[in-house]
Amino acid sequence: MCELYVKADPILYESRTRSLRIRGVVTTLRLENQFWDILSEIADGDGMSTNQLITKLYEEVMDYRGEVVNFASFLRVSCMRYLSQGRAVTPVPRASTVVPMTAHA
């Protein structure tokens, strides 16, 4: 079982930082490449850019909760909830990733 996880391409868990403007404030987010790819997939499905999606998520969680203690963790959990709902489409290789290896039966 662990072979499936340990053979993941290291580029998937390499972190990347992006700067974006949320509510007029420039901020940086550091996430692993795989999460950036999932956010991009969600954004594409909703007809927006990744930055637009992240801004919308921030605004909605602030409206609902009033605060976000760890926004990067919130985004990771959002990605996992998206995947757990089976909404993910067939993975498309992106410039930042290599196609993941398939598991052996």
N, CA, C and O of each residue as an XYZ file, in Angstrom:
420
protein
N       0.821     -1.198      0.000
C       0.000      0.000      0.000
C       0.865      1.263      0.000
O       0.584      2.189     -0.761
N       1.878      1.324      0.808
C       2.693      2.535      0.918
C       3.416      2.856     -0.373
O       3.761      4.011     -0.620
N       3.651      1.844     -1.203
C       4.349      2.052     -2.467
C       3.631      3.096     -3.313
O       4.275      3.902     -3.985
N       2.318      3.086     -3.285
C       1.529      4.069     -4.025
C       1.912      5.490     -3.619
O       1.990      6.379     -4.468
N       2.146      5.702     -2.352
C       2.444      7.037     -1.843
C       3.920      7.402     -1.979
O       4.249      8.515     -2.389
N       4.793      6.487     -1.644
C       6.221      6.830     -1.642
C       6.787      6.981     -3.052
O       7.841      7.592     -3.227
N       6.113      6.441     -4.048
C       6.578      6.578     -5.416
C       6.018      7.816     -6.114
O       6.217      8.001     -7.314
N       5.321      8.655     -5.362
C       4.803      9.896     -5.948
C       5.978     10.754     -6.409
O       7.014     10.825     -5.747
N       5.796     11.394     -7.543
C       6.840     12.269     -8.071
C       7.067     13.420     -7.088
O       6.109     14.084     -6.693
N       8.307     13.665     -6.690
C       8.595     14.740     -5.726
C       8.100     16.116     -6.162
O       7.864     16.979     -5.316
N       7.940     16.335     -7.459
C       7.439     17.638     -7.914
C       6.032     17.898     -7.364
O       5.640     19.050     -7.180
N       5.278     16.835     -7.102
C       3.916     16.993     -6.592
C       3.886     17.588     -5.194
O       2.981     18.356     -4.866
N       4.868     17.241     -4.365
C       4.861     17.769     -2.996
C       5.874     18.880     -2.777
O       6.091     19.323     -1.649
N       6.489     19.324     -3.860
C       7.340     20.516     -3.783
C       6.441     21.733     -3.605
O       5.403     21.842     -4.258
N       6.832     22.637     -2.733
C       6.023     23.829     -2.475
C       6.331     24.935     -3.463
O       7.451     25.071     -3.955
N       5.308     25.715     -3.736
C       5.457     26.883     -4.606
C       4.695     28.034     -3.963
O       3.596     27.851     -3.439
N       5.284     29.209     -4.010
C       4.666     30.404     -3.441
C       4.128     31.276     -4.567
O       4.781     31.477     -5.591
N       2.924     31.785     -4.350
C       2.325     32.724     -5.303
C       1.863     33.957     -4.550
O       1.431     33.882     -3.400
N       1.963     35.082     -5.218
C       1.446     36.335     -4.664
C       0.124     36.650     -5.334
O      -0.042     36.442     -6.536
N      -0.813     37.151     -4.550
C      -2.086     37.592     -5.091
C      -2.663     38.684     -4.206
O      -2.224     38.890     -3.075
N      -3.635     39.363     -4.736
C      -4.277     40.462     -4.013
C      -5.648     39.989     -3.536
O      -6.488     39.570     -4.333
N      -5.858     40.066     -2.224
C      -7.142     39.707     -1.635
C      -7.641     40.915     -0.851
O      -6.977     41.394      0.068
N      -8.811     41.393     -1.227
C      -9.399     42.577     -0.581
C      -8.421     43.740     -0.534
O      -8.313     44.441      0.472
N      -7.711     43.932     -1.638
C      -6.809     45.059     -1.761
C      -5.443     44.892     -1.108
O      -4.616     45.803     -1.153
N      -5.204     43.731     -0.501
C      -3.937     43.497      0.177
C      -3.171     42.411     -0.571
O      -3.704     41.334     -0.836
N      -1.913     42.704     -0.910
C      -1.074     41.700     -1.562
C      -0.614     40.718     -0.494
O      -0.085     41.107      0.548
N      -0.823     39.455     -0.771
C      -0.431     38.406      0.161
C       0.226     37.269     -0.612
O       0.075     37.171     -1.829
N       0.941     36.427      0.084
C       1.552     35.268     -0.553
C       0.984     34.004      0.061
O       0.673     33.953      1.251
N       0.856     32.994     -0.767
C       0.398     31.681     -0.329
C       1.425     30.655     -0.758
O       1.923     30.687     -1.884
N       1.734     29.755      0.140
C       2.678     28.669     -0.159
C       1.917     27.351     -0.039
O       1.437     26.985      1.034
N       1.821     26.649     -1.166
C       1.148     25.352     -1.213
C       1.988     24.392     -2.049
O       2.818     24.811     -2.857
N       1.762     23.126     -1.844
C       2.410     22.110     -2.658
C       1.819     22.155     -4.069
O       0.657     22.516     -4.253
N       2.635     21.781     -5.068
C       2.211     21.827     -6.463
C       0.902     21.079     -6.713
O       0.061     21.541     -7.484
N       0.731     19.944     -6.073
C      -0.493     19.178     -6.295
C      -1.725     20.001     -5.900
O      -2.744     19.939     -6.588
N      -1.654     20.761     -4.821
C      -2.788     21.589     -4.412
C      -3.019     22.737     -5.389
O      -4.165     23.085     -5.674
N      -1.930     23.332     -5.909
C      -2.109     24.375     -6.922
C      -2.818     23.799     -8.141
O      -3.678     24.454     -8.731
N      -2.455     22.568     -8.520
C      -3.099     21.932     -9.679
C      -4.582     21.677     -9.432
O      -5.407     21.882    -10.323
N      -4.920     21.234     -8.230
C      -6.328     20.983     -7.899
C      -7.108     22.292     -7.893
O      -8.217     22.351     -8.424
N      -6.547     23.335     -7.301
C      -7.215     24.637     -7.306
C      -7.426     25.134     -8.727
O      -8.473     25.703     -9.039
N      -6.443     24.925     -9.584
C      -6.569     25.318    -10.985
C      -7.698     24.542    -11.665
O      -8.463     25.109    -12.446
N      -7.799     23.262    -11.372
C      -8.872     22.433    -11.929
C     -10.243     22.933    -11.473
O     -11.171     23.029    -12.276
N     -10.368     23.247    -10.197
C     -11.636     23.771     -9.665
C     -11.968     25.088    -10.354
O     -13.097     25.296    -10.798
N     -10.987     25.972    -10.442
C     -11.194     27.280    -11.062
C     -11.612     27.132    -12.519
O     -12.549     27.791    -12.970
N     -10.915     26.262    -13.260
C     -11.261     26.028    -14.663
C     -12.707     25.573    -14.794
O     -13.437     26.029    -15.674
N     -13.109     24.673    -13.912
C     -14.482     24.160    -13.937
C     -15.523     25.227    -13.646
O     -16.669     25.124    -14.083
N     -15.118     26.251    -12.907
C     -16.031     27.349    -12.563
C     -15.839     28.558    -13.468
O     -16.455     29.601    -13.249
N     -14.990     28.426    -14.482
C     -14.789     29.512    -15.444
C     -14.074     30.719    -14.893
O     -14.368     31.850    -15.282
N     -13.126     30.491    -13.981
C     -12.362     31.611    -13.436
C     -10.898     31.237    -13.312
O     -10.516     30.077    -13.470
N     -10.091     32.242    -13.026
C      -8.669     31.989    -12.808
C      -8.478     31.424    -11.392
O      -9.373     31.501    -10.550
N      -7.305     30.864    -11.156
C      -7.004     30.339     -9.820
C      -7.040     31.465     -8.791
O      -7.576     31.289     -7.697
N      -6.470     32.625     -9.136
C      -6.497     33.756     -8.198
C      -7.923     34.216     -7.908
O      -8.243     34.556     -6.769
N      -8.775     34.228     -8.921
C     -10.175     34.605     -8.695
C     -10.861     33.611     -7.768
O     -11.624     34.007     -6.886
N     -10.594     32.319     -7.963
C     -11.181     31.296     -7.091
C     -10.714     31.479     -5.655
O     -11.522     31.450     -4.727
N      -9.422     31.668     -5.471
C      -8.881     31.822     -4.121
C      -9.480     33.057     -3.443
O      -9.835     33.012     -2.265
N      -9.589     34.140     -4.177
C     -10.195     35.357     -3.624
C     -11.650     35.106     -3.237
O     -12.097     35.530     -2.171
N     -12.383     34.416     -4.103
C     -13.785     34.108     -3.801
C     -13.900     33.216     -2.568
O     -14.751     33.458     -1.712
N     -13.061     32.192     -2.466
C     -13.081     31.326     -1.291
C     -12.783     32.121     -0.027
O     -13.434     31.931      1.000
N     -11.798     33.012     -0.105
C     -11.457     33.833      1.054
C     -12.645     34.694      1.484
O     -12.995     34.747      2.663
N     -13.249     35.356      0.519
C     -14.386     36.226      0.841
C     -15.546     35.426      1.425
O     -16.184     35.871      2.378
N     -15.823     34.262      0.868
C     -16.935     33.454      1.362
C     -16.679     32.900      2.756
O     -17.584     32.890      3.591
N     -15.451     32.436      3.021
C     -15.168     31.915      4.359
C     -15.163     33.046      5.388
O     -15.573     32.848      6.531
N     -14.703     34.225      4.984
C     -14.746     35.375      5.900
C     -16.183     35.779      6.197
O     -16.517     36.088      7.341
N     -17.035     35.780      5.177
C     -18.443     36.112      5.388
C     -19.124     35.084      6.291
O     -19.970     35.437      7.113
N     -18.753     33.819      6.136
C     -19.399     32.744      6.891
C     -18.835     32.604      8.300
O     -19.595     32.444      9.255
N     -17.506     32.662      8.442
C     -16.852     32.422      9.731
C     -16.370     33.688     10.432
O     -16.254     33.717     11.657
N     -16.087     34.735      9.655
C     -15.589     35.965     10.257
C     -14.083     36.025     10.412
O     -13.528     37.089     10.685
N     -13.412     34.886     10.239
C     -11.958     34.831     10.317
C     -11.463     33.550      9.653
O     -12.207     32.585      9.476
N     -10.192     33.574      9.296
C      -9.532     32.387      8.768
C      -8.189     32.305      9.473
O      -7.297     33.112      9.216
N      -8.044     31.331     10.361
C      -6.826     31.229     11.149
C      -5.643     30.810     10.281
O      -4.555     31.371     10.415
N      -5.834     29.838      9.399
C      -4.758     29.365      8.529
C      -5.343     29.142      7.144
O      -5.869     28.069      6.851
N      -5.251     30.155      6.297
C      -5.889     30.115      4.986
C      -5.279     29.048      4.084
O      -6.006     28.413      3.321
N      -3.979     28.833      4.147
C      -3.351     27.789      3.324
C      -3.909     26.417      3.690
O      -4.179     25.603      2.807
N      -4.082     26.161      4.965
C      -4.675     24.887      5.389
C      -6.128     24.792      4.942
O      -6.585     23.724      4.534
N      -6.848     25.893      5.016
C      -8.231     25.917      4.528
C      -8.277     25.522      3.055
O      -9.148     24.754      2.646
N      -7.338     26.045      2.249
C      -7.313     25.711      0.828
C      -6.988     24.236      0.608
O      -7.568     23.600     -0.272
N      -6.070     23.689      1.398
C      -5.753     22.265      1.277
C      -6.981     21.406      1.595
O      -7.289     20.456      0.875
N      -7.665     21.749      2.666
C      -8.871     21.006      3.044
C      -9.948     21.171      1.977
O     -10.659     20.214      1.671
N     -10.079     22.350      1.415
C     -11.051     22.566      0.333
C     -10.742     21.655     -0.849
O     -11.652     21.082     -1.447
N      -9.474     21.520     -1.184
C      -9.076     20.620     -2.276
C      -9.452     19.180     -1.955
O      -9.968     18.462     -2.812
N      -9.196     18.763     -0.734
C      -9.519     17.390     -0.347
C     -11.031     17.154     -0.356
O     -11.485     16.083     -0.757
N     -11.799     18.130      0.076
C     -13.263     18.000      0.041
C     -13.755     17.916     -1.401
O     -14.675     17.155     -1.701
N     -13.155     18.684     -2.278
C     -13.491     18.634     -3.703
C     -13.242     17.231     -4.249
O     -14.096     16.664     -4.931
N     -12.069     16.673     -3.948
C     -11.735     15.341     -4.430
C     -12.634     14.268     -3.823
O     -13.023     13.319     -4.504
N     -12.964     14.420     -2.539
C     -13.787     13.405     -1.870
C     -15.222     13.389     -2.389
O     -15.928     12.393     -2.234
N     -15.653     14.485     -3.003
C     -16.999     14.528     -3.574
C     -17.036     13.907     -4.962
O     -18.089     13.848     -5.597
N     -15.885     13.444     -5.428
C     -15.827     12.818     -6.735
C     -16.020     13.791     -7.875
O     -16.368     13.389     -8.985
N     -15.797     15.071     -7.614
C     -16.001     16.096     -8.640
C     -14.797     16.242     -9.539
O     -14.871     16.904    -10.574
N     -13.694     15.638     -9.161
C     -12.480     15.784     -9.962
C     -12.637     15.067    -11.296
O     -13.200     13.975    -11.373
N     -12.137     15.691    -12.318
C     -12.154     15.091    -13.644
C     -10.854     14.326    -13.840
O      -9.972     14.362    -12.983
N     -10.738     13.648    -14.945
C      -9.510     12.921    -15.251
C      -8.335     13.887    -15.204
O      -8.386     14.949    -15.823
N      -7.278     13.533    -14.477
C      -6.137     14.454    -14.359
C      -5.548     14.817    -15.711
O      -5.354     13.967    -16.580
N      -5.272     16.097    -15.860
C      -4.624     16.603    -17.061
C      -3.230     17.044    -16.651
O      -3.087     17.843    -15.725
N      -2.189     16.539    -17.324
C      -0.837     16.965    -16.944
C      -0.687     18.477    -17.093
O      -1.088     19.052    -18.105
N      -0.117     19.103    -16.092
C       0.118     20.539    -16.111
C       1.617     20.770    -16.174
O       2.413     19.860    -15.943
N       1.974     21.959    -16.482
C       3.390     22.294    -16.607
C       4.146     22.045    -15.307
O       5.346     21.775    -15.327
N       3.438     22.137    -14.164
C       4.107     22.013    -12.879
C       4.214     20.577    -12.400
O       4.884     20.318    -11.400
N       3.574     19.633    -13.083
C       3.594     18.267    -12.595
C       3.945     17.280    -13.683
O       3.924     17.581    -14.876
N       4.265     16.105    -13.225
C       4.488     14.979    -14.099
C       3.330     14.023    -13.857
O       2.842     13.937    -12.730
N       2.881     13.313    -14.861
C       1.759     12.399    -14.690
C       2.097     11.405    -13.591
O       3.147     10.764    -13.643
N       1.205     11.262    -12.574
C       1.486     10.348    -11.468
C       1.573      8.896    -11.939
O       0.944      8.506    -12.922
N       2.357      8.119    -11.224
C       2.480      6.694    -11.537
C       1.205      5.987    -11.105
O       0.569      6.397    -10.134
N       0.828      4.943    -11.806
C      -0.349      4.178    -11.439
C       0.028      3.126    -10.417
O       1.170      2.668    -10.371
N      -0.929      2.750     -9.606
C      -0.706      1.744     -8.565
C      -0.741      0.348     -9.176
O      -1.452      0.103    -10.151
N       0.018     -0.542     -8.605
C      -0.009     -1.935     -9.031
C      -1.074     -2.664     -8.246
O      -1.209     -2.458     -7.040
N      -1.832     -3.514     -8.913
C      -2.898     -4.249     -8.245
C      -2.339     -5.394     -7.434
O      -3.096     -6.128     -6.798
